[in-house]
């Protein structure tokens, strides 16, 4: 292929290299000249679409006598691709080190790029020193020549949705074909599906999706907060990264989180700190299919003597959220307003605050099970309407992210049936059971397959505790579990299953067997 190369003006003329394979040079070095760093286009990623792309190659080298100059850098890659820069311009960093830079322009129209040229390319570089030494390196550095990609603006529907309702987001990813000079549907590897809450500055990944053969993308999620959804492709060796614009969704039945929606950009910190946070007596929150689960939250609030925490324009809040911080939360479980009581020992600066948070299965979806965080904030509006403050310079804000992490888990059931009953000593007892887990999507319990084994445990009739006999192996389709053991003495058999981030520890009732 032909590639145009350009460099700085030398002697009043622009040096051009029109082609293909650079002249071969002997690889090696002499003296103490060393190439120490090579950078291509700033980040070693060179995306090319349908128009010309100019990028720089920079080579840093060192020698005790200083660097004299460098030859044109050669570039080569897959599909027989070769190119050459013009003569580099060297900039002295200190007495011994210089960076030599040259640029090259790749034009898919004029240079006849083919899709086979995309991938890992290499830089060949030679740098000369003032004392006659040199360093000549083949494959001194690698970079990616990538086919540009595009992602359309996401389309999220419905755009006004009830809290916990399903949001469906669609889009399309395309990639340039250098041979036709058109963008075509790209059956890409994983594309990130992300959410940015209203007032937030970054998108938080929710999941990954894969495009079909036409490049179509589709993702679903439960609505939690007002905000925008988008798709983003992280890139690959042959394909450039890209992201589409987001589409916003209004979630009915939610209120904007106070730290971001009300006090975003508050100009001064509030003299308030939080400590000793306790949630649900230190236990995870486990929710079934019907009954809302209430959990107590308590913490200590320490404040300056000039801060009136009982003023009508002073607000304290607790949020159970998912995300990197309160400001970048992408899911909100509950937003509670604690009541604070002054400490008898230090009533002017110390208070104990308590609140009750609720996890309602009617507002949950299975994808919401997992690790959550507890955030606490305090806002002093200083005489302003807390819903419509006019002067942000008068707002004080204090907050604590991740005050207490916990798991939101789907309630799980486990049965056990030991047979035969009665049984002769030494014969085989078979214990069967089923593990079922609450589905917040349909309000029912379903068995599930798991590679994590259950345990078979036994308690002698006269004993007070169980001992583990064996692991049962994989939990099969439908949550079915089977274990066998020889009959020894009269006693009880039960099954247990260990916890995960989405499933709590679960223990079946014991089933008694009479051993003859």
C-alpha positions as a printed NumPy array, in Angstrom:
array([[  0.   ,   0.   ,   0.   ],
       [  1.122,   3.587,  -0.466],
       [  1.339,   5.907,   2.51 ],
       [  2.187,   9.606,   2.447],
       [  4.647,  10.702,   5.091],
       [  5.365,  14.248,   6.205],
       [  7.943,  15.873,   8.442],
       [  9.083,  19.31 ,   9.476],
       [ 10.335,  21.742,   6.827],
       [ 14.005,  21.037,   6.203],
       [ 16.097,  23.478,   4.14 ],
       [ 12.956,  25.252,   2.946],
       [ 11.348,  22.156,   1.41 ],
       [  8.853,  19.656,   2.763],
       [ 10.39 ,  16.189,   2.802],
       [  8.082,  13.499,   1.387],
       [  8.361,   9.77 ,   1.391],
       [  5.928,   8.249,  -1.058],
       [  6.565,   4.736,  -0.241],
       [  6.069,   1.493,   0.595],
       [  9.05 ,  -0.271,   2.091],
       [ 11.689,   1.765,   3.93 ],
       [ 15.324,   1.105,   3.087],
       [ 16.747,  -1.774,   5.103],
       [ 19.327,  -0.91 ,   7.769],
       [ 21.536,  -3.063,   9.937],
       [ 20.054,  -3.48 ,  13.372],
       [ 22.367,  -3.001,  16.332],
       [ 24.095,  -0.344,  18.407],
       [ 27.467,   1.241,  19.057],
       [ 28.649,   3.072,  22.13 ],
       [ 26.268,   3.935,  24.954],
       [ 23.468,   5.313,  22.751],
       [ 20.131,   3.894,  23.847],
       [ 16.519,   4.319,  22.723],
       [ 14.556,   4.556,  25.969],
       [ 10.986,   5.358,  24.922],
       [  8.74 ,   5.288,  21.847],
       [  5.228,   6.752,  21.709],
       [  2.848,   6.669,  18.744],
       [ -0.002,   9.205,  18.573],
       [  0.128,   9.809,  22.316],
       [ -1.384,   6.492,  23.395],
       [ -0.209,   3.935,  20.804],
       [ -3.717,   3.767,  19.318],
       [ -4.226,   5.056,  15.776],
       [ -7.878,   4.982,  14.658],
       [ -8.477,   5.59 ,  10.952],
       [-11.903,   6.182,   9.379],
       [-12.661,   7.168,   5.802],
       [-10.478,  10.299,   5.715],
       [ -6.763,  11.008,   6.114],
       [ -5.227,  10.565,   9.571],
       [ -1.974,  12.304,  10.563],
       [ -0.162,  11.146,  13.67 ],
       [  3.229,  11.536,  15.326],
       [  5.921,   9.031,  16.223],
       [  8.209,  10.171,  19.064],
       [ 11.444,   8.398,  19.997],
       [ 13.403,   9.351,  23.112],
       [ 17.094,   8.401,  23.283],
       [ 20.102,   9.123,  25.467],
       [ 23.905,   9.214,  25.083],
       [ 26.661,  10.76 ,  27.209],
       [ 27.645,  12.996,  24.302],
       [ 24.091,  14.003,  23.456],
       [ 21.847,  13.078,  20.527],
       [ 22.747,  14.26 ,  17.017],
       [ 19.625,  13.179,  15.132],
       [ 17.508,  10.305,  13.858],
       [ 16.675,   8.641,  10.556],
       [ 13.098,   8.425,   9.259],
       [ 11.166,   5.902,  11.314],
       [  9.874,   2.811,   9.537],
       [  6.437,   1.395,  10.296],
       [  5.247,  -2.079,   9.336],
       [  2.252,  -4.231,  10.144],
       [ -0.09 ,  -7.01 ,   9.011],
       [ -1.306,  -7.473,   5.478],
       [  2.085,  -6.412,   4.1  ],
       [  1.635,  -2.859,   5.348],
       [  4.719,  -0.575,   5.344],
       [  5.197,   3.155,   5.78 ],
       [  7.916,   5.657,   6.585],
       [  7.881,   8.997,   8.357],
       [  9.794,  12.003,   7.141],
       [ 13.049,  13.069,   8.815],
       [ 12.452,  13.612,  12.539],
       [ 13.04 ,  16.835,  14.415],
       [ 14.901,  16.296,  17.689],
       [ 14.262,  18.357,  20.821],
       [ 16.883,  18.327,  23.566],
       [ 15.505,  17.464,  27.015],
       [ 18.869,  17.787,  28.77 ],
       [ 22.569,  17.418,  27.95 ],
       [ 22.285,  13.687,  27.252],
       [ 18.658,  13.082,  26.232],
       [ 16.518,  14.174,  23.287],
       [ 13.119,  13.284,  21.838],
       [ 12.931,  12.977,  18.054],
       [  9.488,  13.384,  16.484],
       [  8.136,  12.908,  12.973],
       [  4.634,  12.636,  11.555],
       [  3.033,  10.389,   8.99 ],
       [ -0.295,  10.676,   7.207],
       [ -2.38 ,   7.64 ,   6.333],
       [ -5.148,   8.19 ,   3.806],
       [ -7.389,   5.151,   3.245],
       [ -8.456,   6.585,  -0.113],
       [ -4.996,   7.247,  -1.559],
       [ -3.009,   4.57 ,   0.244],
       [ -5.31 ,   1.651,  -0.603],
       [ -5.709,   0.388,   2.946],
       [ -7.321,  -3.012,   3.312],
       [ -9.028,  -4.396,   6.402],
       [ -6.15 ,  -6.888,   6.682],
       [ -3.83 ,  -3.969,   7.523],
       [ -5.577,  -3.382,  10.866],
       [ -3.869,  -4.712,  13.962],
       [ -0.48 ,  -4.53 ,  15.678],
       [  2.183,  -2.466,  13.874],
       [  5.827,  -1.945,  14.783],
       [  8.249,   0.978,  14.73 ],
       [ 11.841,   0.589,  13.47 ],
       [ 14.05 ,   3.436,  14.716],
       [ 17.663,   4.561,  14.433],
       [ 19.109,   7.392,  16.546],
       [ 22.653,   8.787,  16.194],
       [ 24.778,  10.368,  18.913],
       [ 27.234,  13.266,  18.685],
       [ 30.241,  10.967,  19.334],
       [ 29.39 ,   8.604,  16.457],
       [ 27.474,   6.096,  18.545],
       [ 24.024,   4.937,  17.512],
       [ 21.115,   2.68 ,  18.469],
       [ 19.252,   0.979,  15.632],
       [ 16.246,  -1.085,  16.734],
       [ 13.872,  -3.192,  14.698],
       [ 10.463,  -3.516,  16.352],
       [ 11.463,  -0.882,  18.873],
       [  7.815,  -0.394,  19.798],
       [  4.336,  -1.592,  18.875],
       [  1.059,   0.239,  18.337],
       [ -2.426,  -0.528,  17.045],
       [ -3.66 ,   0.675,  13.667],
       [ -7.421,   0.466,  14.139],
       [-10.545,   0.612,  12.031],
       [-12.716,   3.45 ,  13.356],
       [-16.075,   2.567,  14.927],
       [-19.238,   4.544,  15.584],
       [-22.116,   4.053,  18.013],
       [-25.461,   5.727,  17.484],
       [-27.22 ,   7.774,  20.13 ],
       [-28.963,   5.371,  22.497],
       [-32.739,   5.075,  22.359],
       [-34.186,   4.377,  25.805],
       [-37.872,   3.501,  26.139],
       [-40.157,   4.318,  27.737],
       [-38.685,   7.74 ,  28.494],
       [-41.071,   8.238,  31.374],
       [-41.148,   5.104,  33.484],
       [-42.317,   4.099,  36.932],
       [-39.627,   3.282,  39.485],
       [-38.44 ,  -0.357,  39.069],
       [-40.137,  -0.54 ,  35.686],
       [-38.116,  -2.013,  32.819],
       [-36.139,   0.319,  30.57 ],
       [-35.119,  -1.024,  27.149],
       [-32.17 ,   0.654,  25.444],
       [-31.182,   0.069,  21.809],
       [-28.406,   1.326,  19.543],
       [-26.139,   0.324,  16.666],
       [-22.365,  -0.027,  16.361],
       [-20.661,   0.184,  12.965],
       [-17.05 ,  -0.174,  11.828],
       [-15.318,   1.288,   8.786],
       [-14.545,  -0.955,   5.841],
       [-11.345,   0.504,   4.35 ],
       [-11.958,  -1.282,   1.061],
       [-15.42 ,   0.178,   0.444],
       [-14.863,   3.374,   2.519],
       [-18.194,   2.822,   4.268],
       [-19.274,   2.077,   7.824],
       [-20.948,  -1.327,   8.201],
       [-22.685,  -3.158,  11.04 ],
       [-20.081,  -4.575,  13.441],
       [-20.601,  -7.821,  15.32 ],
       [-18.46 ,  -6.496,  18.1  ],
       [-17.104,  -8.092,  21.248],
       [-18.427,  -6.783,  24.547],
       [-19.945,  -3.291,  24.494],
       [-20.438,  -1.486,  27.801],
       [-23.978,  -0.473,  28.736],
       [-23.774,   2.462,  31.125],
       [-25.852,   4.894,  33.152],
       [-25.242,   8.464,  34.314],
       [-27.571,   9.808,  36.959],
       [-29.063,  13.258,  36.508],
       [-26.515,  15.772,  37.736],
       [-23.666,  13.249,  37.523],
       [-20.534,  13.639,  35.416],
       [-19.598,  10.066,  34.483],
       [-21.257,   6.947,  33.128],
       [-21.155,   3.866,  35.363],
       [-21.1  ,   0.466,  33.576],
       [-24.187,  -1.617,  34.33 ],
       [-23.487,  -4.629,  32.109],
       [-21.963,  -5.694,  28.812],
       [-23.855,  -6.625,  25.66 ],
       [-22.884,  -8.003,  22.262],
       [-24.059,  -6.731,  18.922],
       [-25.693,  -9.009,  16.367],
       [-24.399,  -9.44 ,  12.814],
       [-25.947,  -6.109,  11.829],
       [-24.391,  -4.257,  14.771],
       [-27.665,  -3.914,  16.68 ],
       [-27.345,  -3.446,  20.463],
       [-30.055,  -4.062,  23.044],
       [-30.05 ,  -3.954,  26.851],
       [-32.68 ,  -3.883,  29.585],
       [-32.463,  -2.67 ,  33.165],
       [-34.668,  -1.695,  36.075],
       [-35.414,   2.028,  36.413],
       [-34.104,   3.488,  39.654],
       [-33.06 ,   7.119,  39.172],
       [-33.526,   9.868,  36.619],
       [-30.592,   9.822,  34.231],
       [-29.173,   8.834,  30.85 ],
       [-28.203,   5.519,  29.269],
       [-25.599,   4.943,  26.575],
       [-23.409,   2.316,  24.878],
       [-19.603,   2.499,  24.747],
       [-17.112,   0.216,  22.997],
       [-13.716,  -0.083,  24.773],
       [-11.885,  -0.978,  21.57 ],
       [ -9.817,  -3.93 ,  20.382],
       [ -6.486,  -4.36 ,  18.584],
       [ -8.114,  -3.897,  15.16 ],
       [-11.101,  -1.732,  16.133],
       [-11.101,   1.71 ,  17.748],
       [-13.016,   2.637,  20.879],
       [-16.127,   4.773,  20.584],
       [-19.186,   5.824,  22.549],
       [-22.654,   6.974,  21.644],
       [-24.573,   9.881,  23.092],
       [-26.911,   9.116,  25.984],
       [-30.706,   9.153,  26.091],
       [-32.372,  10.392,  29.28 ],
       [-35.198,   8.717,  31.179],
       [-37.527,  10.307,  33.731],
       [-38.262,   7.858,  36.544],
       [-41.581,   8.589,  38.202],
       [-41.915,   8.067,  41.922],
       [-38.335,   9.037,  42.757],
       [-36.812,  12.133,  44.19 ],
       [-33.444,  13.422,  43.132],
       [-30.7  ,  12.6  ,  45.608],
       [-30.037,  15.582,  47.815],
       [-26.225,  15.768,  47.579],
       [-26.249,  16.102,  43.792],
       [-29.604,  17.567,  42.837],
       [-29.882,  20.093,  45.626],
       [-26.356,  20.846,  46.78 ],
       [-24.303,  19.994,  43.708],
       [-21.324,  22.306,  43.636],
       [-21.883,  23.586,  47.164],
       [-19.03 ,  26.008,  47.699],
       [-17.977,  25.221,  51.235],
       [-17.642,  22.129,  53.395],
       [-19.928,  21.804,  56.389],
       [-18.308,  21.17 ,  59.761],
       [-20.   ,  17.781,  60.138],
       [-18.538,  14.25 ,  60.188],
       [-20.141,  10.812,  60.443],
       [-18.883,   7.685,  62.209],
       [-20.   ,   4.402,  63.768],
       [-22.492,   3.535,  61.045],
       [-24.509,   0.394,  61.758],
       [-27.024,  -1.167,  59.374],
       [-29.486,  -3.984,  60.062],
       [-27.572,  -5.086,  63.191],
       [-24.548,  -5.855,  61.018],
       [-26.402,  -8.326,  58.827],
       [-27.069,  -8.296,  55.103],
       [-30.563,  -7.391,  53.896],
       [-32.495, -10.436,  52.679],
       [-35.749,  -9.873,  50.784],
       [-38.37 , -12.376,  49.673],
       [-41.179, -11.959,  47.148],
       [-43.985, -10.297,  49.112],
       [-43.049,  -8.541,  52.344],
       [-40.955,  -5.338,  52.412],
       [-37.848,  -5.683,  54.543],
       [-37.184,  -2.877,  57.005],
       [-33.692,  -2.282,  58.36 ],
       [-32.481,   0.091,  61.051],
       [-29.593,   2.48 ,  60.402],
       [-27.717,   4.331,  63.126],
       [-24.633,   6.537,  63.165],
       [-22.882,   9.246,  65.162],
       [-22.947,  12.819,  63.854],
       [-20.23 ,  15.15 ,  65.136],
       [-20.562,  18.859,  64.306],
       [-19.131,  22.254,  65.083],
       [-20.67 ,  24.246,  67.899],
       [-21.869,  26.831,  65.358],
       [-23.827,  24.238,  63.334],
       [-27.474,  23.936,  64.369],
       [-28.484,  20.425,  63.317],
       [-32.066,  21.042,  64.489],
       [-32.633,  24.107,  62.298],
       [-35.536,  23.749,  59.82 ],
       [-33.169,  24.32 ,  56.877],
       [-30.679,  21.649,  58.016],
       [-31.128,  18.265,  56.321],
       [-29.577,  14.901,  57.161],
       [-30.092,  11.93 ,  54.849],
       [-29.187,   8.276,  54.403],
       [-29.045,   6.641,  50.968],
       [-28.591,   2.994,  50.061],
       [-26.98 ,   3.147,  46.646],
       [-24.873,   1.49 ,  43.978],
       [-22.024,   3.318,  42.289],
       [-18.613,   4.769,  42.987],
       [-19.957,   7.481,  45.274],
       [-23.144,   9.257,  46.322],
       [-22.703,  11.728,  43.475],
       [-22.239,   8.965,  40.895],
       [-24.843,   6.49 ,  42.161],
       [-26.678,   4.651,  39.41 ],
       [-29.229,   2.851,  41.584],
       [-31.017,   3.968,  44.74 ],
       [-32.706,   1.523,  47.079],
       [-34.02 ,   3.985,  49.645],
       [-33.53 ,   7.544,  50.808],
       [-34.34 ,   7.976,  54.495],
       [-34.403,  11.054,  56.725],
       [-32.915,  10.214,  60.142],
       [-33.885,  11.732,  63.458],
       [-30.953,  12.97 ,  65.526],
       [-30.786,  13.209,  69.311],
       [-28.113,  15.266,  71.073],
       [-25.64 ,  13.331,  73.172],
       [-26.072,  14.025,  76.898],
       [-22.29 ,  14.146,  77.25 ],
       [-21.696,  16.686,  74.428],
       [-25.061,  18.138,  73.37 ],
       [-23.487,  21.048,  71.477],
       [-21.302,  18.934,  69.174],
       [-22.455,  15.308,  69.197],
       [-25.656,  13.481,  68.239],
       [-26.89 ,   9.965,  67.624],
       [-28.989,   9.579,  64.465],
       [-31.337,   6.729,  63.562],
       [-33.472,   5.914,  60.544],
       [-35.352,   3.04 ,  58.99 ],
       [-34.749,   2.034,  55.388],
       [-37.025,  -0.245,  53.384],
       [-36.335,  -2.747,  50.608],
       [-39.669,  -3.444,  48.912],
       [-39.661,  -6.491,  46.567],
       [-42.263,  -4.713,  44.427],
       [-39.551,  -2.174,  43.56 ],
       [-36.715,  -4.668,  43.069],
       [-35.419,  -6.657,  40.099],
       [-33.106,  -9.68 ,  40.2  ],
       [-30.256,  -7.674,  38.7  ],
       [-30.313,  -5.452,  41.791],
       [-29.079,  -8.243,  44.08 ],
       [-25.454,  -7.86 ,  45.145],
       [-23.225,  -5.354,  46.915],
       [-24.727,  -2.012,  47.958],
       [-23.34 ,   0.925,  49.898],
       [-24.638,   3.208,  52.621],
       [-24.095,   6.929,  52.139],
       [-24.782,   9.717,  54.624],
       [-25.017,  13.444,  53.957],
       [-25.875,  16.693,  55.712],
       [-26.82 ,  19.991,  54.064],
       [-27.209,  23.435,  55.637],
       [-29.291,  25.705,  53.395],
       [-28.812,  28.698,  55.688],
       [-32.284,  30.202,  55.457],
       [-33.071,  29.19 ,  51.85 ],
       [-35.853,  27.045,  50.433],
       [-34.327,  23.579,  50.499],
       [-36.109,  22.564,  47.275],
       [-35.248,  25.727,  45.339],
       [-32.168,  27.394,  46.837],
       [-31.337,  30.671,  45.125],
       [-27.732,  31.154,  46.236],
       [-25.39 ,  28.168,  46.108],
       [-22.715,  30.177,  47.884],
       [-24.785,  29.906,  51.063],
       [-25.021,  26.083,  50.991],
       [-22.827,  23.898,  53.179],
       [-22.419,  20.203,  52.423],
       [-20.896,  17.225,  54.229],
       [-21.136,  13.627,  53.075],
       [-19.63 ,  10.215,  53.584],
       [-19.518,   7.62 ,  50.8  ],
       [-19.457,   3.902,  51.619],
       [-20.181,   4.421,  55.296],
       [-21.262,   0.77 ,  55.412],
       [-21.313,  -1.817,  52.614],
       [-23.779,  -4.69 ,  52.617],
       [-25.275,  -7.35 ,  50.368],
       [-28.861,  -7.169,  49.151],
       [-29.822, -10.836,  48.862],
       [-32.714, -12.836,  47.442],
       [-34.41 , -14.975,  50.115],
       [-33.671, -18.663,  49.563],
       [-35.403, -21.873,  50.66 ],
       [-33.98 , -25.387,  51.048],
       [-35.773, -28.666,  51.732],
       [-34.422, -32.084,  52.767],
       [-36.022, -35.541,  52.628],
       [-34.133, -38.573,  53.934],
       [-35.247, -42.032,  52.765],
       [-35.996, -44.836,  53.407],
       [-37.543, -44.451,  56.823],
       [-36.922, -46.723,  58.745],
       [-33.682, -48.288,  57.438],
       [-31.387, -51.134,  58.445],
       [-27.993, -50.224,  59.881],
       [-25.338, -50.126,  57.168],
       [-27.828, -49.591,  54.347],
       [-27.787, -46.463,  52.213],
       [-29.722, -43.36 ,  53.133],
       [-30.512, -41.009,  50.264],
       [-31.157, -37.369,  51.09 ],
       [-32.813, -35.249,  48.423],
       [-33.667, -31.595,  48.491],
       [-34.364, -28.523,  46.418],
       [-32.965, -25.014,  46.626],
       [-35.3  , -22.267,  45.436],
       [-34.622, -18.541,  45.398],
       [-36.932, -15.529,  45.339],
       [-37.344, -13.895,  41.947],
       [-38.054, -10.176,  42.236],
       [-38.911, -10.147,  38.539],
       [-42.065, -12.267,  38.814],
       [-42.684, -12.61 ,  42.564],
       [-42.141, -16.392,  42.596],
       [-39.52 , -18.87 ,  43.8  ],
       [-37.398, -20.763,  41.273],
       [-34.789, -23.483,  41.516],
       [-31.373, -22.641,  40.133],
       [-28.268, -24.465,  38.978],
       [-25.033, -23.817,  40.836],
       [-21.491, -25.126,  40.764],
       [-21.248, -24.42 ,  44.498],
       [-22.096, -27.651,  46.364],
       [-24.487, -27.992,  49.266],
       [-23.457, -29.841,  52.452],
       [-25.053, -32.925,  53.942],
       [-25.089, -32.715,  57.744],
       [-26.093, -35.215,  60.465],
       [-27.162, -34.921,  64.107],
       [-27.362, -37.974,  66.304],
       [-30.68 , -38.293,  68.107],
       [-29.06 , -37.635,  71.464],
       [-26.766, -34.818,  70.21 ],
       [-27.413, -31.073,  70.11 ],
       [-25.371, -30.053,  67.052],
       [-24.872, -31.137,  63.451],
       [-21.643, -32.341,  61.837],
       [-20.882, -32.218,  58.107],
       [-20.724, -35.611,  56.417],
       [-19.926, -34.58 ,  52.836],
       [-20.413, -32.073,  50.036],
       [-23.201, -32.988,  47.654],
       [-21.652, -31.875,  44.37 ],
       [-23.202, -29.543,  41.822],
       [-26.711, -28.219,  42.354],
       [-28.566, -29.518,  39.299],
       [-31.241, -27.941,  37.094],
       [-34.226, -26.816,  39.099],
       [-32.132, -26.59 ,  42.281],
       [-32.177, -30.342,  42.927],
       [-29.662, -31.778,  45.399],
       [-28.917, -35.453,  46.14 ],
       [-26.551, -37.036,  48.665],
       [-26.091, -40.555,  50.031],
       [-24.581, -41.872,  53.25 ],
       [-24.547, -45.207,  55.133],
       [-27.043, -45.549,  57.991],
       [-25.41 , -45.712,  61.424],
       [-27.597, -44.441,  64.258],
       [-31.001, -42.875,  64.693],
       [-30.747, -39.195,  63.862],
       [-31.528, -36.177,  61.727],
       [-30.236, -35.292,  58.261],
       [-30.265, -31.831,  56.76 ],
       [-28.788, -29.842,  53.867],
       [-27.061, -26.457,  53.972],
       [-26.044, -24.08 ,  51.181],
       [-23.406, -21.293,  51.592],
       [-23.996, -17.614,  50.985],
       [-22.892, -15.483,  48.062],
       [-23.375, -11.783,  47.325],
       [-26.898, -12.523,  46.047],
       [-27.858, -15.585,  48.122],
       [-27.865, -15.862,  51.941],
       [-26.812, -18.893,  53.959],
       [-29.713, -21.341,  53.963],
       [-30.315, -24.446,  56.093],
       [-33.084, -27.003,  55.66 ],
       [-35.061, -28.493,  58.506],
       [-33.711, -31.845,  59.699],
       [-35.443, -35.086,  58.618],
       [-35.402, -37.909,  61.175],
       [-34.455, -41.487,  60.238],
       [-34.985, -44.525,  62.474],
       [-32.046, -46.92 ,  62.037],
       [-32.913, -50.499,  62.999]])
